[in-house]
Amino acid sequence: MIILLLHVAHIQAQKTSVFKSFFKLSRPEKCWVMRHPFIAKKAFIKTQDVLKITDSIAKTTVLDGDKNGGQVDAFRHAYWMALLSKHFGRHKALRLGRAHEKGNHIDYKKHRLEEGTHPDKVSSDMDLYNNIGGAALENDNKTATDKELQTLVINAIKAGKMKIIKKDSHGNFLDKDNTIIPADSLKGKWENGKCLINSDWKFIPKTG
């Protein structure tokens, strides 16, 4: 009886969490949920799994540890789309990915943060590119398990097949000429001097 009650309580807690999360979504994401009511809850749970796995990877040396424009950020989006594509279909997954980025643009207009940072066009372009890359990986590896998809995404990132934002070794954003972009100049700007680069790029400081 106790086990049954705990199970029921867990289910109710999950429902409450999903319900609360719905109201935190952007308008485009809510529209996606309304169009896909039968898979929305499962997609939410899978998304939470991706976030947990991403946080775990960020604490290791598997990738660069950078959750804001770095390899870990690329992993989050590529694996998210790969996983959702596997379980719900590529087109549904990519539509959700596009809805999420439209939501980020709305957040920018309303001066809201996304993952603790100000949304901008380069970050959105990076996410969309990696979304497509993750979905394509799943499409090319239909028999891969969830765990195998993680490895495929990590290998793709290390091989430079995804995109990250150019930074120096101290985490400063760099422009196309490898000049540090002042942080104040980025605030409130959708288009700025940030640069997308292949995900295997490493900053090499000038010598001499």
N, C-alpha and C positions, 0 to 999 in steps of 0.2 A: 504493500500500500504506500509506504514512504517513497519507494522508488518511482511509483506511478505519479504521486503528487509532485515530486521533483521534476519529473519529465514534463508534466503539464505546466508547471511554473516556468520551466525553461522555454517551452513553446510560446507561452504568453509573453515572456520577456523579449523573445525574438520578434513577435508581432508588434510589440510596442516600439522596439528599436527601429523596425522597418517603417512603421507609421510615422514616427518622429522624423526619420531621415527623409521621407517623401517631401515634407514641408520645407526641408533645407535645400531641396533641389532647385536648380534654375528653371525658368519657364520651359526652355527647349527640352530639358531632361524630363520634366513632368509630362510633357507631351509624348515623349518616347514611352514612358511608363503607361500612360493611358492607352497607347496603341498596342502595347504588349503586356496586358494585365496578367496573363497566365505564366509568364516567365520572369516578370519584374522582380518578384521576391527572390527567386533563385539567382538572378543576375546580381542582386544586391549582396547576397551571401558570398557569391564568387568574387565580387569586387572587394569585400572585406578580407577574404583570403589573400587576394593579391596584395593588399596594403600591408598585411601582417608579414607576408613573405618578403616584400620589399624592405620593410623595416629590419628584418633579420639580415638580409643581404647587405644592407647599409652598414651594419656593425662588423662586417668581415672585410677581408682584402680581396674578395672575388672580383669586385668592381671598384670604382674610385671613391665610393662612399658619398658622392655628391647627389643629394636629392632635389637640388634646384638647378636644373639645366645640365647636369652631368650624366654619367653612365647609369647611376641608380634611377634617376628620373626617366631615362630612356627605357630602362628595364620595366619600370612600373607601367608605362603605357603600352609597350610592345607585348609584355606578358598578359596584361589585362585583355587586350584585343585577341591575342592567341587563345587564351582560355575561354573567353566568351564565344569566339568563333567556333571552337571545338564543341561547346555544349549547346549553343543556341543558333549557330549559323553566322557566316561571315557578314552578310548584309545587315542583319540586325545589330551585330556588334559594332560595325563601322558607323552605323547610323547613331548609335548611342555615343560613340567617340566624337562624332561631329556635333551632336547636341551638347556634349560637355564643353567643347571649345566655344560654341556659341554662348554658352552660359558664362564662360570666362570673359568674353567680350562685354557681356552685360555687367559682370562684376567690375570690369575696368571702368565702364561708364558711370557706375555707381560708387566708384572709389573703394571697392571692397577687395580684400586680399584673397589669393588662392594659394593654398599650402603655405601661408605665411608671407607670401611675396606679392608684389603688384603684377597682375597679368599684363602681357604685352604681345605684340604680333609675332615676334621671333619665337617666343616660348610656345605660342599656339601653333606656329608652323612646325616647330620641332615635334610637338605632341602628335599632330596630324600625320606627319611623316612616319613616326614610329608606330602609330596605330596601324597604318597600312602595312608597314613592315612586319608587325607581329601577326596580323591576320594572314598575310602571305605565307609566313613560316608555317602556320597551322595548315594552310591549304596545301602546302607542299609535303606535309608530314601527317597525313590523315590518321595514321595508326599510333601516333605518339601519345604517350600518357601525359597527364598534367605535369609530372615531375620531369619527363623528357622534354617537354616544351620549355620549361625553365632553363634547362641546359642549352637547348637550341637558341633561345633568346640571348643568353649570356655569351655564347660563342659568336653569335652574329654581331653583338655589340663589340666584342674584342676584335673582330675581323673588320670593323669599320663600316658595317652595313646599316647601322642606325645613325641618328644625328644627335649631337649634343651642342651646347653653346660654348663658344670659345672663352676660356678663362686662363689666367696665369696660375702658378702654383700656390698662390695665396687666396685664390677664389675671386679675384677681381675680374670683372667682365672686360674683354678686349675687343677693340674694333678690328677691321680688316687689316690694319697695319700693325697689329699687336700692341697698340697703345691703350693704356688703361682708360676705361670710360668712367668718369666721375659718377659716384652713386647718386648724387643730387640731380644730375642731368637725366637720369632714367625715370625719376618719379613723375607719374602723371602723363607719361608719353606712351602711346600705343606703338608707334614706330620710333625706333631708336637705332643706335649704332651697333647693337649686338650682332654677332655673326654665327650662323649655323656651320658646323664642321662635321666631318665624319667621326664616328664614335670611338675610333682608335687613336685620335689625335692627342698628342702630349705636348705640353708647353716646354719649349727649349729656350731658356734665357739667352740673351745676347751676351757675347763675350768680347773683351777687348775694348 
